[in-house]
Amino acid sequence: MSGMDIPALLRKHRTAAILLLAALMAFAFQGSRGILEPDEGRYTNVALQMLQHDDWVSLYRNRDSLHFTKPPLTYWGIAASVSAFGHNEWAVRLPMAAAFVLWVYLALRLGRLFTPARPWLPALLLLGSPLAFLAANWVNTDTVLAAMTALAMACYAQARFGGGGPRWLDAMWCAFGLAFLTKGPPGLLPLLAVLVFAIWHGDARRLLRPLGLLGFALIGFTWYAMVIQRHPGLLDYFLGHEVVARIATDTHNRNGEWYGPFTQYLPTLLLGTLPALTALAVYRRRAPTLPRPVEQTRFLWLWFALPLAVFSLAQSRLPLYVLGLTLPAVLLLARRLEAAPFGRAAAVAGALWLAALLAVKGILPTAFDHKKDSRAFAADIRPLLPGDPAQIVFVEDMSRNGLNLYFGADIKKVSFTPRPKPISDSAYDASLAQELAQPADARVFVLKREIEARFLRESAAAGAAPQKLGEWIEGRTPGPRDRMIYTLPGEFDRTE
């Protein structure tokens, strides 16, 4: 380029360069693999139900079953993206990619406050985090939550350390409303750090902003009020099943053992801060510590430690619960690296690291079990079907909710024996006999070979005569866990 080399251009437009790099890392290869079960399939299916029901308030797993395990913000993002960009994997994963770019941008903004000598350093360390990068390429609520909580904390930091006016506190409350609308109470754990920090420094009254609190209430609680009024019994479900059971019991069977924090959170945090820890190991002896206000260090430690303590004490633990804590950890490490003598070798190593992450993302589709890829499963069974199914019913089997993206069909799971059905998050939608009693609706039944004989007996007892369409072979040779594909005579003979 005339009069300016590329490195000089990047230095001049560093923010734009970092955000473009974040976008490349986030959006590349997003459609290269199918929807993976169970998590991606479940989130995708619930979001698609919004479009199919034309109902953006109630959350459904199918037309007969509600699914309120998470608030709607991530589902809204997926549904809006699919509506705008079509029924494809790239559109489904777009909200997580966009949240990642926002998260990196907020790391850059926070870098201006906490590592002013190198404001870009936290953003680059977050950009190279394997944990943050991989989470952004997976359909989940945690990446969106990390971005929303980072937005809230960035607003508070701007008000407290950046000379911002009280409107930043109003923005903080609104951002916490979005965090609450993403994952409920876990979204408010960083607020605990803000409250403790403000009380510590005697300015807690400053947080009591009427406009901000109103924004928080409207954003965070309006949807809850609507669905609780619409579905009696949902309040007890939210408080009992989704709050008390997760905190005080191991009802959800999610690593409730005493050592759960060490097996779930320690590896996660190490993976999340790997580039920063590596740089610290290399440059620790050559990186003088720059003087920084103790209040800033205290704030970052509270942001990191208090939520981690709550997550560790709760009996429900999964690795991505602490994804959002990657940012305060990176900021703390970046402060230690602020004066490190980075040179050309560090730049080359960083570029190679990011290229390696992209390469891993590109080859990732080949690493997953074929039977958990709903796109591959859909391609395998499509030739067996006489037409597009309206419902795909899994009999005593793991339901592949991601098939909704490929067939536009309701996904159900039925059992042989009737079971109590809670208001949300039911293990089964109905019994087989109850399902067979429903009107014809282009249904396909999927079941393991090992229960095929019982399926036929139970169906005959209910007055049905299922028709076999074919088989899906799980391994190289037929086995008991292969899937048998059935329908009922006449179900695909409807006039469209």
NORQUI-V220975 format. One record per helix or strand of 2 or more residues. SS is the DSSP state (~ for helix, > for strand). FROM is the first residue (numbers start at 1). TO is the last residue. If there is no record, write none. Layout:
SS,FROM,TO
SS,FROM,TO
//
This chain:
~,6,12
~,14,27
~,39,53
>,60,62
>,65,66
~,73,85
~,89,114
~,116,118
~,121,127
~,130,135
~,142,161
~,167,200
~,204,207
~,210,230
~,234,248
~,260,272
~,274,286
~,294,313
~,319,322
~,325,336
~,344,367
~,370,372
~,374,382
>,391,395
~,403,407
>,410,415
>,430,431
~,432,436
>,443,448
~,449,461
>,466,472
>,483,488
//
